[in-house]
Each structure stands twice: as structure tokens, then as C-alpha cells.
Amino acid sequence: MLCHIVTRKPPTPPPDDERKERVIHTRVPESLEAELRERAQGLGISVSNLVRNVLGHAFGLVGDVVADGHAIARAARGDAMKPAEAPPDLADVLAWQAMVLGKNAVCTRCNDLLPRGRDAAIGVTEHGSTRLVVCTPCLEELRR
């Protein structure tokens, strides 16, 4: 049996001066579109910005986006979520600092969407390089 193995180099990111926004089209049920529009209106942002923020935070905060995609979608729809098990990096938090969000964020623990101006907490780690933001209900759970 003859077998061929083909390897490809990963694409190199374009230089900063060539970065152009791209359009991604996707189909969603009418009910999800309505939920996205309502949530975006409530946050005072466009649906496009809401989706972009959710995706950006998902890649920045979650190692396995596919596994957490359902949780992010539930959060965008406003469904009640069960607290997720703490990701391993939450164990590295030395302290939690209360804050008022200056930008929209996503809770590291439960993937709830956190609009700008909402109370939240940021994790301070010994390494100082990880960005861990949690909502106030998750912070209360962590205090127990």
C-alpha cells in the first residue's frame, strides 16, 4: 500500500498595514437573530460588534472554543447557565480585585456576557500574564 503525507505551512499573519476586516456569513435561526438583536440593543452596540466581541473573547479566554461554543451561545441568548467547573488557570489566582468594566467582557467561569459598566472582578495571578474576568455571581461562588 502506498501512502502520501502532505504537510502545509500555517499561513503567516499579514503585516499590520495589510490587516483588513473580513466578512463572515452564517445562518442562524430567527429566534437567535432576535436574541442577538435584543442583547446588542441592550448593550448599546451593533449585532456585528456583539458577535465580534463574543468571538474575540472566546479565542482569548477559552482554549477549546468548540467545547465552549454552546455555553457562549446560551449566554448570548440569556439562558440560565449552570456554573462551569473552574478551568485549571483559576487555581492560579492569588487574589480577586473588584472592578467596573470599561469594555464588554465574558466571564471566564460561566461565559456570561458582561457589558461595559457592569461590576466584575479580575484575577491576579502570580505570573501576572493571564486575563481572568469573572462576573459577580461567580465571584460569590469562588468565595465559598
Secondary structure, 3 states (H helix, E strand, C coil): CCCCCCCCCCCCCCCHHHCCCCCCCCCCCHHHHHHHHHHHHHHCCCHHHHHHHHHHHHHHHCCCHHHHHHHHHHHHHCCCCCCCCCCHHHHHEEEEEEEECCCCEECCCCCCEECCCCEEEEEEECCCCCCCEEEHHHHHHHHC
